[in-house]
Amino acid sequence: MKKVLSMLLTVMLVMGLFGTAMAVNEDVEGKVVIYTSMYPFMIDQMKETLKEEFPNLDVEFFYGGTGDLQTKLAGEMGEDLKGRLSCDMLLVAEPAYSLELKEYGYLEPVEIENAEDLLRFEYDPEGYWYPVRTLNMVLAYNPEKYSLDEVPTTFKAFAEDKSLDGKISMSNPLTSGTAMAAIVSLSDKYGYDYFKALGQNHVMIESGSSALAKLQTGECKAIMILEESVLKIRKEENSPITVIYPDDGVILVPSTVMTVAENKSANANIEACEAVTGWLLSEAGQKCIMSGYMHSVLKGMTEYPYDSVDTDSLIAKDMGVDWERCYHDREEIRTQFQEAVTLP
């Protein structure tokens, strides 16, 4: 009997210690509202994971495309840029909007120790924003409808190959942050003539889901799309649709996490925002990101999303995006695109 009691006490002690270790973030309390452009399935997954990690923190997500979020935030800020936002954190598609919000005074700096040793991508040196997930703009095709020699293997051919006339599709850069990043990068590389070529090839401007459906039927030969959208249907629907990593480069988009300035935020819960940011940039947080078919921002992370390729090899062929141009020349670039593509 004494031995049994001793064993029980030992088990209870171990479980108690384990429970203490698992509840290291139970002191993070209150509420945090996060505006994000992440896909809803990823929001659901992350919300569940955050609940386990921060059991006493109420995390609420609001989903919207980049354009919709920018419109909502502009309304909350007001013309005088003095309005309080209805959120505490932002997880947006690309860094250009982070530059804008920092300039407007709407962000709170968060310190991440050894950020230069941790991160593969640039970040704000004052801590106003950090990359948290890596999106990858690629091409895709359906090998059950077309052979590889019938589809473009470069972004340049995607726009210029006349055999693709009326059989290509992409998202709208006026509403999609990643599509906007892509056309900034491509116009840097090929000039505004790239937009004219897209227009002359009658590119369809539509959602990723619509574009994927047209690949399935063969109505499209190739589409410009985020890699994660293709990887997701390959795994979850056993789709034959295949990623093309263009020979002239991929376009990596390090999506950012930001904390709203305390005097401008909904709940003024800076401590919780810092804790969530730290978790997102931890190995555990990054593995959660990768489960959503996105690449990690951490140096030395050898894992990568399902059915993708090594992240460092993608970085080596990244075209890059001029985020300052993406911010400051946004309206000019949008106008050039509209005139050439959506208003030919």
Summary of the structure (lengths in Angstrom):
residues: 344
radius of gyration: 22.3
end to end distance: 87.0
largest distance: 87.0
contacts: 1141
relative contact order: 0.18
helix: 47%
strand: 17%
